Every structure is written in C-alpha cells, then in structure tokens.
Amino acid sequence: MKKITTALCAILTFAGLLQAQNLPKFSGLMFGDYYYNVQFHDQTQKDVNAFEYRRIYLTADYTIADGIWSRFRLESDPTASNLSNNKLSTMVKDAFLDFKNVGDGDLVLGLQGTWNINMAEGIFGYRSLEKTIQDLHGISASRDLGVSITQKFSDEISSGFLLGNNTGNNGSLFGQTNSSQARFKSAYLFFQIKPVNQLTILLDGQYAGAPSSKYIKTGDLIVNYANSNFGIGVQGFLNAIDHGESNGSTLKRNGISFNGWFALMDNLRLVGRYDSYDPNTTNRSSLANSSQTLIIGALDWAIRKNVHIMPNIEYTHYAFANTKDDVVARVTYFFSF
C-alpha cells in the first residue's frame, strides 16, 4: 500500500510539474466538402463529384519569455501541398517570432500573414466556404517572409507595415544564385479604424516589384458591421501591374465583394456572398480575361462551437460568349481544436 501511495504521489507531482512548465500550445483546424458539379464551363468536369479537404492546419504557439512568443504552422492543401509522386504532403505556412509590446504594438520576424488577405478573412469569416476575393483570384499571396511592425494607437485605431520577399510560401529565392527575383521586395501597409462599436473600416495596400519592370500596386478597402444577430460588409480592390500586358501596357484588375450572414437561430445562420471580378479592364479576348460573377448561398449549422456543417451552392457566371456557368453543390464541414 505504501508503494502504491508513493507511486501515486510521484505521478501527481510529475503531472503538476508538466502543467507548471511553459509548454507549447497546439491547435488546428480542417475543412472540406462533398461537392457535385451540376454544371461547369469545362464540360469534362460536369457531373464530377467527390469528397475532398481544402485545408488542414496544425499550429504550435510557444511563449519564449515575457513579451516574446513564436508560431510554427504546417498546412496541407491538395492544390499546393503535393509531392512529385502526387501524394499529399504539408508545407510550412507560418514560422515567426513576435516581440509584443514594442511601444504599443508588435515586431514580427519570419514567415507571416499578409494583411490584405488575413485581416479580410478575420473580418468576414467563412474562409471555409471560399477564399476572399483577392486570395481567390491570386491578386496577392497570403504569406510573405520578412519583418513587420504594427502599432495600436488606441482601442479604435491601429496600423502596420510589412516588408517582405514577395515570394509567398514558395521559397523561390532559396538555393538559387544571382536570382533576379531577389532584387525585388514587397511592401504592405494597413490602417484600421473602429469608429463605433461593431463597425470596422480597413484600408490596406501593397507595392511590389518583379522582373521586367512589372511593378504591382494594389489598394483595398473593407467596411464591415457585425453584431450577435447579423453581419454585413463590402470589400473592394484596385490592382495594376506595370507592363503586365503582352504589348507592354499596364494590366488593370478590380473586384468588389459583398458578404453577409443572418442568425436564424442560436446555432443556425444564413450566409450569402456576391462578387464581381474583372481580370482585365481593356482586353476581353479570352475566357481568362472575361469578367466573372460569383454568388454563394449557404446554411451554417453549428453542431458544436467548433464543429460546423454548411450545405451551400456556389454559382459562377463568365461574361464570355458561349461559356456555360459553373454550378457546384457542396456540403462543407469545418472543425477546429
């Protein structure tokens, strides 16, 4: 009996020490769908249906010392995280060091999120249904490797600046010598104001360089209002790429996205979205250059706080002659821990 008591005390003591230690905090999420292509502009994809996942995150956050923390995140995305033999794999999504309370802000070093993508996701929510309009059309990358500083002037006003490699997650500079891409960087800026409770206004922009004098300029504005019963917001952007056209002229793109949800019950929401995107304001010669309209309608059923089932329909119209619209029926799932 004495040995059992001694062993039990040792186990409890060890468990207490583990709890007292500064251990990494692990979290994660996953979302995906069962989808059916009712109609598709590419006729070979009509009637295609399958189960899929679209994102898996595994994140470790670790507080190194008072005011210093770090994050390491892995992602698996079937469209981007495949090995040469086409087997599913993972990639490094985030890897950064955050010095908090630098003044009243943060200094972040490493692979980190860009504001014009990630802040939009946080404001509107429902990344599990679809990417935000800039992310969806490849206007900007969601990550960059560099250094950023953010400043919180008050509870209502904040801003930030990020200088990055302009490489996203692809690491194209590494292992290369005299890479022309290495001469070009990307600068991101945001200014956020919350003038009244539950109203958010975000103004952000990006200026980036690329070979062949293709300087990229993007401006973005978000206005969103949300409370416990509903949320409604709009995002609009303008994008220009110097010498981006084959004839050397400037490629101009723009888009606007309306997002909203309404609580039908405590655990059931009606979600809607309408996008209008123009990939080329002067050249309409191909499907890739034609304007598009996206409409999403969904029900969000929260089975538990972190478990959601969302039946939805995604409709895409292409303003190009003799092109069929896309109609995709999906049942989307999401969970996090």
N, C-alpha and C positions, 0 to 999 in steps of 0.2 A: 504493500500500500504506500509505503514511504517513497519507493522508487517511482511509482506512478505519479504521486503528488509532485515529486521533484521534476519529473519529465514534463508534466503539465505546466508547472511554473516556468520552466525553461522555454517552452513553446510560446506561452503568453508574453514572456519578456522579449523574445525574438520578434514576435509579431508587432509588439509595441515599438521596438527599435526601427523596424521597417516603416511603420506608419510615420514615425517621427522624422525619418530621413527625407531629404529633398529628392524625391523620385520623379522621373518624367511622367507627364500626364498624357495618356494615349486617348485618341478619339478617332472617329472615322465615319464614313457615310458611303452609301451606294444607291444608285438609281438606274432604272432601265425600264423596258417596256415589253409587252407583246404588241406587235404592230401588224397591220394589214394594209397593203397598198391598194386601195379601192380603185384608184385611177392614178396614172403617173405620166409625166411628159416623156419619159423614156419608156417606151412600150415593153421593153424587155423586163422592166421592173414591176409591171402591172400584175396584181394578184400575189406578189411576193409577200410572205408573212413569216414571222419568226419571233422567238424570244431573244432579247438582247439586253446587255447592260451598257450604259453610256458613260458611267463614271464610277470609279471606286477610289476613295481616299483612305489612307492610313497616316495619321498625324501624331507626331511626338513633340510636345512642348515642354521645355525644361527651363526652370528659373536657376540661372547660374549664380547670381548674387542679387542683393537688393538693387532693383532698378535695371537689371540686365537679364534678359531671357532670350531663348533661341527656339527656332522651329525647324523641324525636318519633316517633310511631307512627301509621300510617294503617291503616284496616281497610276491607275490603269485605265486606258481609254482605247477601245478596239480600233478606232480610226487613226490612232497615233502611236500606240504602245505595242507594236508587233515586232517580233524578231524576224530575221531573214528567212526562217522556215515557216513564217506566218503564224507561229504560236503566240498566244497572248503574253504580254510582258508588262513591266512597270517602268516608269520614268520618274526622275526627281522633279517634283512640282515646286516645292519651296525648300530653301535652305538658307536661313538668315540669322543674324544676330541683331537684337533690338535693345538699344540703350534708351530706356524710358526716362522721362523727367529731365530731358535735355532742355533746360528752360521750362516750358510747359508743353513739351512735345516729345517726339521720338526721333532718334537717329538709327536708321536701319542699314545694315551692310549685308549684301548677298543676293541670292535669287529670291525675288519677292514679287508680289502682285502689283499690277499697274492699275491706276485709279479709274481710268475711263472704262475699264471692264469690271473690276471687282467692286467698286463702290456702286455701280449701277445694279449689279447682282444683289448687293445687300439692301439697296433701297427698294427695289421692286419685288425681290424674292422670286420663287418659281423658276430657278435655273434648271430644276429637274424637268420642267416642261419644255423649255427651249433656251438656247443662248440669248443674251441680249443682242440688240440689233448690230452693234459694232462687232461683237465677237462672232456672230452668225455669219457675217459677210467678210470676215478677215480684214477689217479695217485696221485693227491693232491687235497685238499679242496681249494675252492676259498676264504674262510674266516677263520680267527682264532682270538681268544680272547687273547690279550697280549699287549706288548709295542714294538714300533718300532722307529727307528731314521733313517732319510735319510739325506744325505749331498750332496749339489751341489757344486762341486769344481770349475766348470766353466760352460759356456753355453753348452759345449760339453761333460762334464764328470760328472757323479753322481753315488752314491752308497747308499745302505741301509742295515740295519739289523733288523730283527723282531724275537722276542722271544714270542712264543705263547703256548697255552694249548694243541695244536694238537687235537682239538675237532671239528673244523669247526663250523657250526651253531647249532649243535645238543645239546649242553649244557649237555653232558653226565655226567659231574662231579657234577652238582648241585643236591642237595637233597640226595646225597649218602655219606656214611661214610666209611672211610678206602678204598676208591676206588683205585684199583691198577693202574688205568689209571692216577690218579693224580700225580704219581711219574714221569711221562714221559712228556717231553716237545718237542716242535718242533722249530728249528732254521732255518730262511730263510735269504738268502743273495743275493743281486744283485749288478751288476756293469754294467752301461750303458755308452756307448760312441757313439758320433755322429761325426765321423772324418771329414766328409764333409757334406754339406747341403743336406738334404733329405735322408741320409743314417743313419740307426740306427743299432747298434750292442748291444745285451743284453745277458749277461751271468748271470745265476742265479742258485741257488741250495737250497736244503732242506735236513736237517738231523733231523730225528725224532725217538723217542723211542716208544715202545709198549710192552705190557706184553709178556712173553715167549721169551724174548731176540730178538724180531723182530725189529731190528733197520733198519730204512728206509733211504736210501740215493738216492738222485735224483740230476742229473745235467742237465742243459737245456741251449741251445744256440739258439738265434734268430738273423738272419741277414735280414734286410728289407730295400728296397729302394722304395720311393713313391714321386711322384710329382702330378701336377694337371691333368695329362693325363693318368697315369698308376701307378700301384703299384705291386711289386713282392717281395716275401720273402720266407724264409725257417725257420722252427723250428725243432730241433732235441733234443731228450732227452734220457738219460740212467737212469734206475731205478733198485735198488737192495734191497731186503728185506731179511735180515739175518734170517735163519731158517724159511723162508716163505713157503717152500715145505713140504708136508706131511711127507717126510722122513728126515726132518731136514736140508736139504741143502738150499742154497741160491736161492731165486726166482729172476730171472733177466728178466726185461722187457725193451723194447725200442720202439721208434717210430720216424718217420720223416714226416713232413707236408709241402707241397709246396702250397703257397697261392698267388693269383694274380687277378688283375682286370684291365680292359682297358676301357677308356671312348669312347663310340661310338658317343655320342652327349653330350651336356651340362647336360642333365638330364637322360641319359641312359648309363649304364655300363654293360659290360660283365664280369662276375665273375666266377672264377674257383678255384678248390682246389683238391689236390691229397694227400692222407695219406697212409702210410704203418705202421702198428702196429703189434708188436709181443708181446703177453701177457706172453709168456713163451718160453725161448730160448732153453730149453732142453726137455720139456715134451709136446708131441703132441697128447696125448691120448684122448682128448675130444674137442668138439667144442669151449668151453670156453678157451682152451689153444692154439687154432689154430690162425695163423696169419691172419690179415684182411687187405683188401684194400678198401679205401673209395674214391669215386670220386663225386664231386659236380659241377654241371654246372647251372648257373643262369643268369637271366637278372635283373638288378636293375633299376627300373623306379622310379625316384624321382618326384612324383606328385607335392609336395611342398618340401621345405628344410627339414622339419621334418616328412614327410609322404612318405613312400616307399611301392611299390608293387613289389614283386620279384618272378616271376614264376621260378621254379627250379626242378631239378631231383637229387635225392640222391641215389647213387648206392654203395652197399657194397658186396664185394666178400670175402668168407670164404675159406681158404685153408684146408678144411676138407672134407674127402670123402663123396660123396652122399649128400652134403648140397647145397641147392639152394641159389642163390644170392638174396639179397634184392634190389628191385627197387621201390622207392617211389616217386611219382609225387606230387608236392606241389605248392600251390600259397601262398607265405608268405607275411604277412603285418607287417609293423612297423610304429609306430608314437611315438613322444616324445613332451614334452612341458616344 
